[in-house]
């Protein structure tokens, strides 16, 4: 399976998601404000982008990942090697 590219700020977001999933989008926004200093619009923008790329899904305001932390890390390592 091809893992979509996850950029550094998106990865920090994903770390919060992986630690707390499944999680309501409003609670995820709160956590991103506390831990990353993000405004709610930033969090929702990142969620939308990652959803479009197949990294996560947001169904009925419940956010879950579609790829694991291990998959993301392996993909990043492989990219560095290439």
C-alpha positions as CSV (number, residue, x, y, z in Angstrom):
1,X,0.0,0.0,0.0
2,X,1.3,3.4,-0.9
3,X,1.3,5.7,2.1
4,X,0.6,9.3,1.3
5,X,3.3,11.8,2.1
6,X,2.9,13.4,5.5
7,X,4.7,16.7,6.1
8,X,6.3,17.6,9.4
9,X,3.4,19.7,10.8
10,X,0.9,17.1,9.7
11,X,3.0,14.4,11.4
12,X,2.8,16.3,14.7
13,X,-1.0,16.5,14.2
14,X,-1.1,12.7,13.5
15,X,0.9,12.0,16.7
16,X,-2.0,13.6,18.6
17,X,-4.6,11.7,16.6
18,X,-2.9,8.3,17.0
19,X,-2.6,8.8,20.7
20,X,-6.3,9.7,21.2
21,X,-8.3,8.0,18.4
22,X,-11.1,7.6,17.8
23,X,-11.7,11.3,18.8
24,X,-14.3,13.9,18.3
25,X,-13.1,16.6,15.9
26,X,-13.9,19.3,18.5
27,X,-11.7,17.6,21.1
28,X,-8.9,17.2,18.5
29,X,-9.1,20.9,17.9
30,X,-8.7,21.6,21.6
31,X,-5.7,19.3,21.8
32,X,-4.0,20.9,18.8
33,X,-4.6,24.3,20.4
34,X,-3.0,23.2,23.6
35,X,-0.1,21.2,22.2
36,X,0.7,22.9,18.9
37,X,-0.7,26.4,19.4
38,X,-2.9,26.0,16.4
39,X,-6.1,28.0,15.7
40,X,-9.2,25.9,15.1
41,X,-9.2,26.8,11.4
42,X,-5.7,25.5,11.0
43,X,-6.7,22.1,12.6
44,X,-9.7,21.8,10.4
45,X,-7.7,22.6,7.3
46,X,-5.1,20.0,8.1
47,X,-7.9,17.4,8.8
48,X,-9.4,18.2,5.4
49,X,-6.1,17.9,3.6
50,X,-5.2,14.6,5.3
51,X,-8.7,13.3,4.7
52,X,-8.4,14.1,0.9
53,X,-5.1,12.2,0.8
54,X,-6.4,9.2,2.6
55,X,-4.5,9.6,5.8
56,X,-7.6,9.9,8.0
57,X,-11.4,9.9,7.9
58,X,-13.8,12.2,9.7
59,X,-17.2,10.6,9.9
60,X,-20.0,12.1,12.0
61,X,-17.3,14.3,13.7
62,X,-15.3,11.3,14.8
63,X,-11.8,11.3,13.5
64,X,-9.8,8.1,12.9
65,X,-6.6,7.4,11.1
66,X,-6.5,5.2,8.0
67,X,-2.7,4.6,8.3
68,X,-0.8,3.6,11.4
69,X,2.1,5.4,13.0
70,X,4.4,2.5,11.9
71,X,3.3,2.8,8.3
72,X,4.0,6.5,8.3
73,X,7.4,6.1,9.9
74,X,8.4,3.3,7.4
75,X,7.3,5.5,4.5
76,X,9.3,8.4,5.8
77,X,12.4,6.2,6.2
78,X,12.1,4.8,2.8
79,X,11.8,8.3,1.3
80,X,15.0,9.3,3.1
81,X,16.8,6.3,1.8
82,X,15.7,6.9,-1.8
